[in-house]
């Protein structure tokens, strides 16, 4: 729906703005160009929220199609930014890409301050001097200085989620971040707090660009979860300008490859690229296993899971899970596979299943 689409856009900009603010915690030292794009993002968020409120009112009152058309035109105008925009959603895309650019730069400045200062010095020397003689030894010394300063165990692990659209990557990420689906609201007037910033969830493609979430658990462990937009490219022969490039740019320590059907050649290619080309670790996760379990239970037992006694559930559950694992592991060539389910739409069936020790 229109309201869901608007909420999705709001969530993207909220997340990017908050991530950039976290990378630049000293508000007084934020350069003017960065503050400008942050202000643009916040302004667009507030404008989108106004349109969303109007859209919700039209839906609630069941007003005329003409009112809804005017609302849609206003929404499209905000995303484009100007009447002569060269591409759809030009302003929205520009803000997101600029925020991503500054986030990447801020991370580099935080981890490699000496090297960054050296680069800035060289850049100024290009303007101030006729001769420019950068010395490689200076690069190595600055790099060494930065590495000595950084205590590697304190650098948060980056965990990226990849897969096709609508396989449940974002829902799984929310679960791992300990976020309650029913205690979130991306449509508030102010920018949502870091604790409540989350990826949008909807039918179809919900993540439109790479989103990062700094997460700290009660034991002090810090992790950066990276929600990578879902793949819509099914040409497995290409390695340039498609999903392989999105995986590479995310630059994660661990990738979690999520799928909700069979393990296809495309998934195998992604896994091989991560492990062999990027030399990173990649885990396989078969999501939405609850639907398959409930269907298989009914086929084998001849009775709905919820209608069965606890004794009968326990008697058949282990055998069913074993059969499911063998079935979904086809084509994985012995790679360890995790079975899970996570959903923003919890009904009585999978909610009861999740309470079982095998759920």
GUKE-586268 format. One record per residue: x, y, z of N, C-alpha, C, O in turn; residue number from 0. Coordinates in steps of 0.05 Angstrom, whole numbers, m for minus. Layout:
(pt (X,Y,Z),(X,Y,Z),(X,Y,Z),(X,Y,Z),NUM),
...
***
This chain:
(pt (17,m24,0),(0,0,0),(17,25,0),(42,24,5),0),
(pt (5,48,m6),(19,73,m6),(32,79,21),(55,87,23),1),
(pt (16,75,42),(26,80,69),(51,64,76),(70,74,88),2),
(pt (50,38,69),(73,20,74),(98,29,58),(120,28,68),3),
(pt (93,37,33),(116,46,17),(129,71,28),(153,73,29),4),
(pt (112,90,38),(123,114,50),(139,107,75),(160,117,80),5),
(pt (128,89,92),(141,81,117),(168,68,110),(188,72,124),6),
(pt (169,53,88),(194,40,80),(215,61,73),(238,58,81),7),
(pt (208,82,58),(227,103,51),(236,118,76),(260,124,79),8),
(pt (217,124,94),(224,138,119),(245,122,134),(265,133,144),9),
(pt (240,96,137),(258,79,152),(287,79,141),(306,78,156),10),
(pt (289,79,115),(315,79,102),(331,104,110),(354,103,118),11),
(pt (318,127,106),(333,152,112),(338,155,142),(360,164,149),12),
(pt (319,147,159),(324,148,188),(348,132,195),(366,141,210),13),
(pt (350,108,184),(373,90,191),(399,102,182),(419,102,197),14),
(pt (400,113,158),(425,124,147),(433,149,163),(457,153,169),15),
(pt (414,166,170),(420,190,185),(431,183,213),(451,194,221),16),
(pt (418,164,226),(427,156,252),(454,142,251),(471,146,269),17),
(pt (459,126,231),(485,113,228),(507,134,224),(529,131,236),18),
(pt (502,154,208),(522,175,204),(527,191,229),(549,198,235),19),
(pt (506,196,245),(509,210,270),(526,194,290),(541,205,305),20),
(pt (522,168,289),(538,151,307),(567,151,299),(585,149,316),21),
(pt (572,152,273),(600,153,264),(613,180,268),(637,183,270),22),
(pt (595,201,271),(604,229,277),(591,238,302),(574,256,301),23),
(pt (599,228,326),(585,234,351),(588,262,360),(571,273,374),24),
(pt (610,276,352),(615,303,360),(600,322,342),(610,329,320),25),
(pt (576,330,350),(559,347,333),(572,373,325),(569,382,302),26),
(pt (587,385,343),(600,411,337),(621,409,316),(628,430,303),27),
(pt (632,385,311),(653,382,291),(644,371,264),(660,365,247),28),
(pt (618,368,261),(607,358,236),(610,379,214),(599,401,217),29),
(pt (624,373,192),(628,393,171),(601,402,159),(581,388,160),30),
(pt (602,425,148),(578,437,137),(564,420,115),(540,419,114),31),
(pt (581,407,97),(569,392,75),(555,367,86),(534,358,75),32),
(pt (566,355,108),(553,332,119),(527,340,134),(507,326,132),33),
(pt (529,362,149),(505,371,163),(483,378,143),(459,375,149),34),
(pt (491,389,120),(471,396,100),(455,372,90),(431,374,88),35),
(pt (469,350,85),(455,326,75),(438,313,97),(417,302,92),36),
(pt (448,315,122),(432,305,145),(406,321,147),(385,310,151),37),
(pt (409,348,145),(385,365,146),(365,359,123),(341,359,126),38),
(pt (377,353,99),(360,346,76),(345,321,82),(321,318,76),39),
(pt (359,301,94),(346,276,101),(324,279,121),(302,268,117),40),
(pt (329,295,142),(308,299,162),(284,314,151),(261,308,157),41),
(pt (290,334,134),(268,349,121),(251,331,104),(226,333,105),42),
(pt (264,313,89),(248,294,72),(232,275,89),(209,269,83),43),
(pt (244,266,111),(230,248,130),(204,262,140),(182,250,139),44),
(pt (206,286,149),(183,300,160),(162,305,139),(138,304,144),45),
(pt (171,311,114),(152,315,92),(138,289,85),(114,289,80),46),
(pt (153,267,85),(141,241,79),(121,233,101),(100,221,95),47),
(pt (127,240,126),(108,234,147),(82,249,144),(61,238,151),48),
(pt (84,273,135),(59,289,130),(42,276,109),(18,274,111),49),
(pt (55,267,87),(41,253,65),(29,227,76),(6,220,69),50),
(pt (44,213,92),(34,188,103),(9,192,120),(m10,177,119),51),
(pt (9,213,136),(m14,219,153),(m39,225,136),(m61,216,142),52),
(pt (m34,240,114),(m57,246,96),(m67,220,83),(m91,216,81),53),
(pt (m48,203,75),(m55,177,62),(m71,160,81),(m91,148,73),54),
(pt (m63,159,107),(m77,143,127),(m105,154,131),(m124,139,135),55),
(pt (m108,181,131),(m134,193,135),(m153,187,112),(m176,181,116),56),
(pt (m142,188,87),(m158,181,63),(m168,152,65),(m191,146,58),57),
(pt (m150,135,73),(m157,106,75),(m178,102,97),(m197,87,93),58),
(pt (m175,115,119),(m194,112,142),(m222,122,135),(m242,111,143),59),
(pt (m222,145,120),(m248,157,113),(m260,146,87),(m282,152,79),60),
(pt (m243,130,73),(m251,119,47),(m259,141,28),(m280,140,15),61),
(pt (m241,162,27),(m246,185,10),(m243,178,m19),(m237,155,m26),62),
(pt (m248,198,m36),(m248,193,m65),(m221,186,m76),(m200,192,m64),63),
(pt (m222,174,m100),(m197,167,m114),(m181,192,m121),(m157,191,m123),64),
(pt (m195,215,m125),(m182,239,m132),(m163,249,m110),(m141,258,m115),65),
(pt (m172,247,m85),(m156,254,m62),(m131,237,m60),(m109,246,m55),66),
(pt (m135,211,m65),(m112,192,m64),(m92,198,m87),(m68,196,m83),67),
(pt (m103,206,m110),(m86,213,m133),(m68,237,m127),(m45,237,m133),68),
(pt (m80,257,m114),(m66,281,m106),(m44,274,m86),(m22,285,m88),69),
(pt (m51,256,m67),(m31,248,m47),(m8,233,m60),(15,238,m53),70),
(pt (m14,216,m79),(8,201,m94),(26,220,m109),(50,217,m110),71),
(pt (13,240,m122),(29,259,m137),(48,275,m119),(71,280,m126),72),
(pt (38,282,m96),(55,296,m76),(78,279,m67),(100,288,m64),73),
(pt (72,253,m63),(93,233,m54),(114,231,m75),(138,231,m69),74),
(pt (106,227,m100),(125,224,m122),(141,249,m125),(165,248,m131),75),
(pt (129,273,m122),(143,298,m124),(165,300,m103),(187,310,m109),76),
(pt (159,291,m79),(179,292,m57),(203,274,m64),(226,281,m59),77),
(pt (197,250,m74),(218,231,m80),(235,241,m104),(260,237,m104),78),
(pt (223,253,m123),(237,263,m147),(253,288,m140),(276,291,m149),79),
(pt (242,306,m123),(256,330,m115),(251,354,m133),(251,376,m123),80),
(pt (247,349,m158),(242,371,m177),(227,360,m201),(227,336,m207),81),
(pt (213,378,m216),(196,369,m238),(212,357,m261),(203,339,m275),82),
(pt (237,368,m265),(252,358,m288),(273,337,m280),(294,335,m292),83),
(pt (266,321,m259),(284,300,m250),(290,281,m273),(272,273,m288),84),
(pt (316,273,m275),(324,256,m298),(317,227,m293),(317,211,m312),85),
(pt (312,219,m268),(304,192,m262),(285,191,m238),(283,211,m223),86),
(pt (269,170,m236),(250,168,m215),(264,168,m187),(285,156,m184),87),
(pt (251,181,m168),(261,181,m140),(289,194,m139),(305,186,m122),88),
(pt (295,213,m156),(322,224,m158),(332,236,m131),(354,231,m123),89),
(pt (315,251,m118),(322,264,m93),(327,243,m71),(346,245,m56),90),
(pt (309,224,m69),(311,203,m49),(337,187,m53),(351,182,m34),91),
(pt (342,179,m78),(367,164,m84),(392,180,m78),(411,170,m66),92),
(pt (391,206,m85),(414,223,m81),(420,226,m51),(444,224,m43),93),
(pt (400,230,m35),(403,232,m6),(415,207,6),(434,207,22),94),
(pt (403,184,m2),(413,158,8),(442,153,0),(458,144,17),95),
(pt (448,157,m25),(475,152,m34),(496,171,m22),(518,163,m15),96),
(pt (488,196,m18),(506,215,m5),(511,208,24),(533,209,34),97),
(pt (490,200,38),(493,191,66),(511,166,68),(528,165,86),98),
(pt (507,148,50),(524,124,49),(553,131,44),(571,120,57),99),
(pt (558,150,27),(585,160,21),(598,172,46),(621,166,52),100),
(pt (584,188,60),(595,201,84),(599,181,107),(617,183,123),101),
(pt (581,161,108),(584,140,128),(610,124,123),(626,119,142),102),
(pt (615,118,98),(640,103,91),(665,120,97),(684,110,108),103),
(pt (664,146,91),(686,164,97),(691,166,127),(713,167,136),104),
(pt (669,168,142),(671,171,171),(684,147,184),(699,149,203),105),
(pt (677,123,174),(689,99,184),(719,98,178),(734,90,195),106),
(pt (727,107,155),(755,108,148),(770,128,167),(792,121,176),107),
(pt (758,151,171),(770,171,189),(773,160,218),(793,166,231),108),
(pt (753,145,226),(754,135,254),(775,113,258),(788,112,278),109),
(pt (778,96,238),(796,74,241),(825,81,232),(844,69,242),110),
(pt (828,100,213),(854,106,203),(858,137,203),(861,149,182),111),
(pt (859,149,226),(862,178,228),(889,188,217),(889,209,204),112),
(pt (911,174,222),(937,183,213),(938,182,182),(947,201,169),113),
(pt (928,161,171),(928,158,142),(910,178,129),(916,189,108),114),
(pt (887,183,142),(868,203,132),(881,231,132),(877,247,114),115),
(pt (895,238,154),(908,264,156),(929,267,135),(932,289,123),116),
(pt (944,246,130),(965,246,109),(952,252,81),(962,267,65),117),
(pt (930,238,76),(916,242,50),(906,271,47),(908,282,26),118),
(pt (896,282,69),(887,310,68),(910,329,63),(907,349,49),119),
(pt (933,323,76),(957,340,72),(966,339,43),(972,360,31),120),
(pt (966,316,31),(973,313,3),(954,328,m15),(961,340,m35),121),
(pt (928,326,m8),(908,339,m25),(912,370,m25),(910,383,m45),122),
(pt (919,380,m1),(924,409,1),(949,417,m14),(951,438,m26),123),
(pt (969,399,m14),(995,405,m27),(991,406,m58),(1007,420,m71),124),
(pt (971,392,m68),(966,394,m97),(958,422,m105),(964,431,m127),125),
(pt (944,436,m87),(935,463,m92),(956,484,m86),(959,503,m101),126),
(pt (972,479,m65),(991,499,m55),(1018,498,m69),(1032,518,m70),127),
(pt (1025,474,m79),(1052,471,m91),(1051,462,m120),(1031,450,m128),128),
(pt (1072,469,m134),(1073,460,m162),(1082,430,m162),(1072,415,m178),129),
(pt (1101,423,m145),(1110,395,m145),(1095,379,m124),(1089,389,m103),130),
(pt (1090,354,m131),(1076,336,m113),(1091,310,m112),(1093,296,m132),131),
(pt (1103,304,m89),(1120,280,m86),(1111,263,m62),(1125,263,m42),132),
(pt (1090,249,m65),(1081,232,m43),(1102,209,m39),(1112,199,m59),133),
(pt (1107,202,m15),(1127,181,m9),(1112,157,2),(1097,159,21),134),
(pt (1117,134,m10),(1103,109,m2),(1109,102,27),(1092,92,41),135),
(pt (1134,108,35),(1142,102,63),(1124,117,83),(1119,106,105),136),
(pt (1115,141,76),(1097,156,94),(1070,141,97),(1058,141,119),137),
(pt (1061,129,75),(1036,114,76),(1038,91,95),(1021,86,112),138),
(pt (1060,76,93),(1064,53,110),(1067,61,140),(1057,47,157),139),
(pt (1081,82,145),(1084,91,172),(1058,100,185),(1052,93,208),140),
(pt (1042,115,169),(1015,123,179),(997,99,184),(983,98,204),141),
(pt (998,80,165),(982,56,167),(990,40,192),(973,30,206),142),
(pt (1016,38,196),(1026,23,220),(1018,37,245),(1010,24,265),143),
(pt (1019,63,245),(1011,78,269),(981,74,276),(974,70,299),144),
(pt (964,73,255),(936,68,260),(931,40,270),(914,36,287),145),
(pt (945,21,259),(941,m7,267),(949,m11,296),(937,m27,310),146),
(pt (970,2,304),(979,0,332),(959,12,351),(955,2,374),147),
(pt (946,33,342),(926,47,358),(901,30,362),(889,30,383),148),
(pt (894,15,341),(869,0,342),(874,m27,356),(893,m42,348),149),
(pt (858,m33,376),(859,m60,388),(838,m77,373),(814,m73,376),150),
(pt (848,m95,356),(830,m110,338),(806,m123,351),(785,m123,340),151),
(pt (809,m135,375),(786,m148,387),(763,m128,394),(740,m136,397),152),
(pt (770,m102,395),(749,m83,401),(734,m73,376),(714,m59,378),153),
(pt (744,m80,352),(731,m73,328),(707,m91,324),(710,m115,322),154),
(pt (683,m80,322),(659,m97,320),(659,m114,295),(668,m105,274),155),
(pt (649,m138,298),(647,m156,275),(624,m147,257),(603,m140,267),156),
(pt (628,m147,231),(608,m139,212),(595,m165,201),(608,m182,190),157),
(pt (568,m167,204),(554,m190,195),(533,m181,175),(515,m166,181),158),
(pt (535,m191,150),(518,m183,129),(497,m204,122),(503,m228,123),159),
(pt (473,m196,115),(452,m214,108),(446,m212,78),(440,m190,68),160),
(pt (449,m234,63),(444,m233,34),(423,m254,27),(417,m272,42),161),
(pt (413,m251,3),(392,m270,m7),(374,m256,m26),(376,m232,m32),162),
(pt (355,m271,m36),(335,m259,m54),(315,m242,m38),(315,m243,m14),163),
(pt (299,m227,m53),(278,m211,m39),(257,m229,m26),(251,m250,m37),164),
(pt (247,m220,m4),(225,m233,10),(231,m261,21),(213,m277,24),165),
(pt (257,m266,27),(263,m292,40),(264,m290,70),(268,m310,84),166),
(pt (262,m266,81),(261,m262,110),(287,m253,122),(292,m257,146),167),
(pt (305,m240,106),(330,m231,116),(326,m210,138),(337,m211,160),168),
(pt (309,m190,132),(304,m168,151),(291,m178,176),(297,m169,198),169),
(pt (272,m196,173),(258,m207,197),(278,m222,215),(277,m220,239),170),
(pt (296,m237,203),(316,m252,218),(335,m232,232),(343,m237,255),171),
(pt (342,m211,218),(360,m191,230),(347,m178,254),(360,m174,275),172),
(pt (321,m172,252),(307,m160,274),(307,m179,298),(310,m170,321),173),
(pt (303,m204,293),(302,m224,315),(329,m224,329),(331,m225,353),174),
(pt (351,m224,313),(378,m225,325),(384,m199,340),(401,m199,358),175),
(pt (371,m177,333),(375,m152,348),(356,m150,372),(356,m129,385),176),
(pt (341,m171,377),(323,m172,400),(302,m150,399),(296,m137,419),177),
(pt (291,m145,375),(271,m125,371),(243,m138,370),(239,m157,355),178),
(pt (225,m128,386),(198,m137,386),(182,m124,363),(181,m100,361),179),
(pt (170,m141,346),(156,m130,323),(133,m112,331),(126,m93,316),180),
(pt (122,m117,354),(98,m101,362),(105,m78,380),(87,m66,391),181),
(pt (131,m72,382),(140,m49,398),(157,m30,381),(176,m18,391),182),
(pt (149,m27,356),(165,m10,338),(146,8,322),(123,1,316),183),
(pt (156,32,316),(140,51,301),(158,70,286),(172,85,299),184),
(pt (158,68,260),(176,85,244),(162,110,234),(172,124,217),185),
(pt (138,116,245),(123,139,234),(121,161,255),(103,178,252),186),
(pt (138,161,275),(136,183,295),(147,209,284),(161,209,263),187),
(pt (141,230,297),(148,257,287),(178,261,287),(190,271,268),188),
(pt (191,253,309),(220,256,311),(234,232,299),(222,211,294),189),
(pt (261,236,295),(277,214,286),(277,193,307),(280,199,331),190),
(pt (272,168,299),(271,146,319),(298,143,333),(319,149,322),191),
(pt (297,134,358),(322,130,373),(336,106,362),(325,90,347),192),
(pt (362,104,368),(379,82,358),(367,55,365),(368,36,348),193),
(pt (356,52,389),(345,27,397),(322,18,380),(318,m6,376),194),
(pt (308,37,369),(284,30,354),(288,32,323),(269,26,308),195),
(pt (311,41,315),(316,42,286),(317,14,275),(332,m3,285),196),
(pt (302,8,254),(301,m19,243),(296,m18,213),(287,2,202),197),
(pt (303,m41,200),(298,m43,172),(268,m45,167),(253,m56,183),198),
(pt (259,m35,144),(231,m37,137),(224,m66,129),(241,m79,117),199),
(pt (200,m75,135),(190,m101,126),(164,m97,111),(146,m84,121),200),
(pt (162,m109,88),(137,m108,73),(138,m131,52),(159,m143,49),201),
(pt (116,m135,38),(115,m155,17),(132,m145,m6),(129,m122,m14),202),
(pt (149,m162,m18),(167,m153,m39),(192,m141,m29),(201,m147,m7),203),
(pt (205,m125,m46),(231,m113,m39),(227,m92,m18),(214,m72,m23),204),
(pt (240,m95,6),(236,m76,27),(262,m60,33),(260,m37,43),205),
(pt (285,m72,27),(311,m58,32),(321,m47,6),(327,m63,m12),206),
(pt (323,m21,3),(329,m8,m22),(359,m1,m25),(368,6,m46),207),
(pt (373,m2,m2),(402,3,m3),(414,m9,23),(399,m17,41),208),
(pt (440,m10,24),(453,m23,47),(448,m7,73),(452,17,73),209),
(pt (438,m20,94),(432,m8,119),(449,m21,141),(452,m46,141),210),
(pt (460,m5,160),(477,m16,181),(464,m10,208),(452,11,212),211),
(pt (468,m29,227),(456,m26,254),(477,m34,274),(485,m58,276),212),
(pt (486,m15,290),(505,m21,312),(489,m33,335),(469,m22,344),213),
(pt (497,m57,344),(482,m71,364),(501,m80,386),(523,m91,381),214),
(pt (493,m75,411),(509,m84,434),(491,m102,452),(469,m94,459),215),
(pt (501,m126,458),(486,m145,474),(493,m141,504),(512,m126,511),216),
(pt (478,m154,521),(481,m150,550),(508,m158,560),(518,m148,581),217),
(pt (522,m177,546),(549,m185,555),(571,m167,545),(594,m172,549),218),
(pt (563,m145,531),(582,m125,522),(591,m130,493),(605,m113,482),219),
(pt (584,m152,481),(591,m158,453),(579,m138,434),(555,m132,435),220),
(pt (596,m127,417),(586,m107,397),(588,m119,369),(607,m131,361),221),
(pt (566,m115,354),(564,m126,327),(552,m104,309),(534,m89,318),222),
(pt (561,m103,284),(548,m86,264),(534,m105,245),(546,m119,230),223),
(pt (507,m104,245),(491,m119,226),(487,m102,201),(481,m79,202),224),
(pt (491,m115,178),(488,m101,152),(466,m114,137),(468,m137,128),225),
(pt (444,m100,133),(421,m109,117),(426,m102,88),(423,m79,80),226),
(pt (434,m121,72),(440,m117,44),(415,m121,27),(400,m141,31),227),
(pt (410,m103,9),(385,m105,m7),(383,m132,m21),(403,m144,m29),228),
(pt (358,m143,m23),(354,m169,m35),(360,m170,m64),(357,m150,m79),229),
(pt (369,m193,m73),(376,m196,m101),(352,m199,m119),(333,m213,m112),230),
(pt (352,m185,m142),(332,m189,m162),(345,m197,m188),(332,m197,m209),231),
(pt (371,m203,m187),(386,m210,m211),(390,m240,m212),(404,m251,m194),232),
(pt (379,m253,m231),(380,m282,m233),(400,m292,m254),(401,m315,m260),233),
(pt (416,m273,m265),(437,m281,m284),(462,m289,m268),(477,m271,m260),234),
(pt (466,m314,m264),(488,m324,m247),(515,m322,m261),(536,m326,m248),235),
(pt (516,m316,m286),(541,m315,m301),(555,m288,m298),(579,m286,m303),236),
(pt (540,m268,m290),(552,m241,m288),(564,m237,m261),(553,m246,m240),237),
(pt (588,m224,m260),(600,m218,m234),(606,m188,m232),(620,m179,m213),238),
(pt (596,m172,m250),(601,m143,m249),(574,m128,m251),(558,m134,m268),239),
(pt (571,m109,m234),(547,m92,m235),(522,m106,m225),(500,m97,m231),240),
(pt (525,m128,m210),(501,m141,m199),(505,m148,m170),(518,m133,m156),241),
(pt (493,m170,m161),(493,m176,m133),(521,m182,m121),(526,m177,m98),242),
(pt (538,m193,m138),(566,m198,m129),(579,m172,m119),(594,m172,m99),243),
(pt (574,m150,m134),(586,m125,m126),(574,m114,m100),(588,m103,m84),244),
(pt (548,m118,m96),(535,m110,m71),(547,m125,m47),(552,m114,m26),245),
(pt (552,m151,m51),(565,m168,m30),(592,m157,m24),(600,m154,0),246),
(pt (608,m151,m44),(635,m142,m41),(636,m115,m26),(652,m111,m8),247),
(pt (618,m96,m35),(618,m70,m23),(610,m70,7),(618,m52,22),248),
(pt (594,m90,15),(586,m91,43),(610,m97,61),(610,m88,84),249),
(pt (630,m110,51),(656,m114,65),(651,m125,93),(660,m113,113),250),
(pt (638,m148,95),(631,m160,121),(651,m182,129),(664,m194,111),251),
(pt (654,m187,155),(670,m209,164),(656,m236,161),(668,m256,156),252),
(pt (630,m235,164),(613,m259,162),(588,m252,145),(576,m231,150),253),
(pt (582,m269,126),(557,m266,111),(538,m289,118),(546,m312,120),254),
(pt (513,m282,121),(492,m301,126),(474,m302,102),(459,m283,96),255),
(pt (476,m325,87),(461,m328,63),(434,m341,70),(433,m364,78),256),
(pt (412,m325,66),(385,m334,74),(370,m342,49),(369,m327,29),257),
(pt (357,m365,50),(339,m374,28),(315,m388,40),(316,m397,63),258),
(pt (293,m390,25),(269,m401,36),(257,m424,19),(234,m431,22),259),
(pt (274,m434,1),(265,m456,m16),(289,m475,m20),(303,m480,m1),260),
(pt (293,m484,m44),(316,m502,m48),(342,m485,m51),(342,m462,m57),261),
(pt (365,m498,m45),(391,m486,m48),(399,m487,m77),(407,m508,m87),262),
(pt (396,m464,m91),(399,m463,m120),(428,m457,m128),(445,m451,m111),263),
(pt (434,m459,m154),(461,m454,m165),(469,m425,m159),(492,m420,m153),264),
(pt (450,m407,m160),(455,m379,m154),(466,m376,m125),(485,m361,m121),265),
(pt (454,m390,m106),(463,m389,m79),(492,m400,m76),(509,m390,m62),266),
(pt (496,m422,m91),(523,m435,m90),(544,m416,m101),(566,m414,m91),267),
(pt (537,m401,m122),(556,m382,m133),(562,m359,m114),(585,m351,m111),268),
(pt (542,m350,m100),(547,m329,m80),(565,m340,m58),(584,m326,m49),269),
(pt (559,m364,m48),(575,m376,m27),(604,m379,m36),(623,m373,m21),270),
(pt (608,m390,m60),(635,m394,m70),(650,m367,m73),(674,m366,m67),271),
(pt (636,m347,m82),(648,m321,m85),(658,m310,m59),(680,m299,m57),272),
(pt (641,m312,m38),(648,m302,m12),(672,m317,0),(691,m305,11),273),
(pt (671,m344,m1),(691,m361,11),(717,m361,m4),(739,m359,7),274),
(pt (715,m363,m31),(740,m367,m47),(751,m340,m57),(776,m337,m58),275),
(pt (734,m321,m65),(744,m296,m75),(749,m275,m53),(770,m262,m53),276),
(pt (730,m273,m35),(733,m253,m14),(747,m264,11),(756,m248,28),277),
(pt (750,m290,12),(763,m303,36),(748,m296,62),(761,m291,82),278),
(pt (722,m296,61),(706,m290,84),(689,m315,90),(686,m333,74),279),
(pt (677,m315,114),(661,m337,122),(632,m332,114),(622,m310,113),280),
(pt (618,m354,106),(590,m352,98),(574,m375,109),(581,m399,105),281),
(pt (553,m368,124),(535,m389,136),(509,m390,119),(500,m370,108),282),
(pt (499,m415,117),(474,m419,102),(451,m421,122),(453,m436,142),283),
(pt (430,m407,117),(406,m407,134),(381,m412,117),(375,m396,100),284),
(pt (368,m434,123),(342,m440,110),(320,m428,127),(314,m439,148),285),
(pt (308,m407,118),(288,m393,134),(260,m403,128),(256,m419,109),286),
(pt (240,m393,143),(212,m400,140),(208,m430,142),(191,m442,128),287),
(pt (223,m443,159),(221,m472,162),(196,m480,177),(188,m504,176),288),
(pt (182,m461,190),(158,m467,204),(136,m477,185),(121,m496,192),289),
(pt (133,m464,162),(112,m473,143),(117,m502,134),(99,m518,133),290),
(pt (142,m508,128),(149,m534,118),(145,m555,141),(135,m577,136),291),
(pt (152,m548,165),(149,m566,188),(119,m572,192),(112,m596,196),292),
(pt (102,m552,192),(74,m556,197),(60,m572,176),(43,m589,181),293),
(pt (69,m567,150),(57,m583,128),(66,m612,130),(50,m631,127),294),
(pt (92,m617,136),(102,m644,138),(90,m658,162),(84,m682,160),295),
(pt (86,m644,184),(74,m657,207),(46,m667,201),(39,m689,208),296),
(pt (30,m650,187),(3,m658,180),(3,m682,161),(m14,m700,163),297),
(pt (22,m682,141),(24,m705,122),(31,m731,137),(20,m752,131),298),
(pt (50,m729,155),(60,m754,168),(42,m763,190),(38,m788,193),299),
(pt (31,m745,205),(15,m752,229),(m15,m754,222),(m30,m768,235),300),
(pt (m23,m740,201),(m51,m739,194),(m68,m721,211),(m92,m725,214),301),
(pt (m55,m703,224),(m68,m685,243),(m53,m659,245),(m29,m658,243),302),
(pt (m68,m637,249),(m55,m611,252),(m37,m610,277),(m43,m623,297),303),
(pt (m16,m595,275),(3,m594,297),(m11,m583,323),(m7,m594,344),304),
(pt (m27,m563,320),(m40,m551,343),(m61,m569,355),(m68,m567,379),305),
(pt (m72,m588,339),(m92,m606,349),(m81,m631,362),(m95,m646,375),306),
(pt (m55,m634,360),(m42,m658,371),(m34,m654,400),(m29,m632,409),307),
(pt (m33,m677,414),(m24,m676,442),(6,m670,443),(20,m675,423),308),
(pt (15,m661,466),(44,m655,469),(60,m681,465),(82,m680,454),309),
(pt (50,m703,475),(64,m729,472),(67,m736,443),(89,m746,434),310),
(pt (46,m732,427),(48,m739,398),(67,m719,384),(82,m728,366),311),
(pt (66,m694,391),(84,m674,379),(113,m683,384),(129,m684,365),312),
(pt (119,m689,409),(147,m696,415),(156,m722,402),(179,m725,395),313),
(pt (137,m741,398),(143,m767,386),(151,m764,357),(168,m779,347),314),
(pt (138,m745,343),(143,m743,314),(163,m720,306),(174,m721,285),315),
(pt (166,m701,324),(181,m677,317),(209,m682,308),(218,m672,287),316),
(pt (224,m699,323),(252,m704,316),(255,m717,289),(273,m710,273),317),
(pt (237,m736,283),(238,m750,257),(232,m731,234),(245,m731,213),318),
(pt (213,m713,238),(205,m694,218),(227,m674,212),(233,m668,189),319),
(pt (239,m664,234),(261,m645,231),(285,m658,216),(297,m645,199),320),
(pt (290,m683,222),(312,m697,209),(306,m700,179),(324,m696,162),321),
(pt (281,m707,172),(273,m710,144),(274,m683,129),(283,m682,106),322),
(pt (266,m662,143),(267,m635,131),(295,m627,126),(302,m617,104),323),
(pt (313,m631,145),(341,m624,142),(354,m638,118),(368,m626,102),324),
(pt (348,m664,115),(358,m679,92),(348,m668,66),(362,m667,46),325),
(pt (322,m660,66),(310,m650,42),(321,m622,34),(328,m619,10),326),
(pt (323,m604,52),(332,m577,46),(362,m575,42),(372,m555,31),327),
(pt (377,m595,51),(406,m595,49),(415,m604,21),(439,m604,15),328),
(pt (396,m613,5),(403,m622,m22),(418,m601,m38),(408,m578,m41),329),
(pt (441,m608,m48),(457,m589,m64),(477,m572,m48),(492,m557,m60),330),
(pt (477,m575,m22),(495,m558,m6),(523,m571,m3),(541,m558,7),331),
(pt (526,m595,m13),(552,m609,m13),(565,m610,15),(589,m606,18),332),
(pt (549,m616,35),(560,m619,62),(564,m594,77),(574,m595,100),333),
(pt (558,m571,66),(562,m545,80),(541,m544,103),(518,m551,99),334),
(pt (550,m536,126),(531,m535,149),(508,m517,144),(512,m495,133),335),
(pt (484,m526,150),(460,m511,144),(444,m507,170),(440,m526,185),336),
(pt (435,m482,175),(419,m475,198),(390,m473,190),(384,m461,169),337),
(pt (372,m484,206),(343,m482,201),(331,m462,220),(337,m463,244),338),
(pt (315,m444,210),(303,m424,228),(277,m414,216),(271,m419,193),339),
(pt (263,m399,232),(240,m384,221),(237,m358,237),(241,m359,262),340),
(pt (231,m337,224),(226,m311,237),(206,m296,219),(209,m295,195),341),
(pt (186,m285,231),(166,m272,216),(154,m248,232),(152,m249,256),342),
(pt (146,m227,217),(133,m205,230),(103,m211,232),(88,m196,246),343),
(pt (94,m233,220),(66,m241,222),(64,m268,236),(64,m289,223),344),
(pt (63,m267,262),(62,m291,278),(34,m299,283),(18,m284,296),345),
(pt (26,m323,273),(m1,m332,279),(0,m354,300),(21,m360,311),346),
(pt (m23,m365,307),(m25,m385,328),(m8,m410,323),(2,m422,342),347),
(pt (m5,m417,298),(9,m442,291),(39,m439,297),(50,m455,312),348),
(pt (52,m420,283),(81,m418,287),(89,m406,314),(111,m410,324),349),
(pt (70,m392,327),(76,m382,354),(78,m405,374),(95,m405,391),350),
(pt (59,m424,371),(60,m448,389),(85,m464,383),(98,m475,401),351),
(pt (92,m466,357),(116,m482,350),(141,m470,361),(159,m484,370),352),
(pt (143,m443,362),(167,m430,372),(171,m434,402),(193,m431,411),353),
(pt (150,m442,416),(152,m447,445),(163,m474,451),(171,m480,474),354),
(pt (163,m492,431),(173,m519,436),(204,m519,436),(216,m502,424),355),
(pt (216,m538,450),(245,m539,452),(259,m544,424),(282,m537,421),356),
(pt (244,m555,406),(255,m560,379),(246,m538,359),(253,m540,335),357),
(pt (232,m518,369),(221,m497,352),(241,m475,347),(235,m456,332),358),
***
